[in-house]
Amino acid sequence: MTYVINEPCVGVKDGSCTEVCPVDCIHPTPDETGFDETSQLYIDPEECIDCDACVEACPVDAILPEDAVPAEWHHYIEKNAAYFRDASTPLR
């Protein structure tokens, strides 16, 4: 299982989650190219170790385990994965 960043992050991109992630799987970070161009942050499903640190750090409760993502947000599961597959064209 992996964690997924969902709708509450859109337009917020607080970045607290990037600071606590022990495996650096949340991007773009505030200091990376592309941060200003993306509407949200994304979790790499291949790198996430399910540690839960990001969940506690997120001030807008945007991060959920993949199996707990509500039906209306299921497209965020693919959106997070696609960001890393298609890194040259970040999703907005």
Protein Blocks (a to p, Z undefined) as FASTA:
>chain_A
ZZdddfklgonlnolmmmmmmnlpaccdfkbghklmpmbdcddfklpgolommmmmpmnl
paccfklgcfklmmmmmmmmmmmmmmmlccZZ
